């Protein structure tokens, strides 16, 4: 969802995060990854403009993502 919101392809996000496209595909399939790998992907998404919302931070109370408002 976050990758799509940024209009990034799998290869684009992989390059930003310093991981392989296969790693992004594994994450999106819900497979387990190392914590540092997930942290690198999260950092890449955040630097590209994604804000991660924890439980209770969204209107309906569930976790989610949103884009940073750019001026």
N, C-alpha and C positions, 0 to 999 in steps of 0.2 A: 504494500500500500504506500509506504513512504517513498520507495524508489519510483513508483509510478507517478506519485504526486509531483515529483521533481522532473518528470519526463526523462529519467535516466534509464538506459539499457543496462542489462546485466554486466556487460563488459565495462561500461562507464563507471558504475558503482565499484566494481572490482578494482579498477585502476585507482579511483579516489581512495579506496580503503587499503590498497596495497595487498590485495588477496587475489586468488584466481577466480575466474568466472564460475568454475565448478563449485567453489566455496559459497558464492552467493546463491547458486541454485540449490545447494544443500540446505542453506539457511531457510530459503523460501519453501522448501519441502518439509521443514520442521525437524530436520535432522540435528543432532547435537553437534555443537562446535566448541572449541576451546574458548574460555572466558576472554582471553586477550584478543581472539579473532572477532568475537561479537563486539567487544569494546572498540576495535578499530573500525568496524562497519558502522556502529552507532556514531562514533566521532565523525566519520566521513559524512553521514547523513545530516548530523547536526551542523557541521560546517557549511553544508549546502543549503541549509535553511529549514530543517525539520526540528520541531519541538515535540518531544515525547511526553505524553500525558499519563500520569499514574492513575490508578484506581481512585475515583472520586473527583478528579480534576476536569472531567468532561461533563457536559450537561446531563447526560443519561447515567453518569456515575461510573462508566467503564473506562478502561485504558484506551488510548488511541494516539493519533499523531495530528499535528497541524503544521502549516507553513508559517514561517516568520513573516510578519508584515514588513515589507520593504518600502521605504519612502522614495 
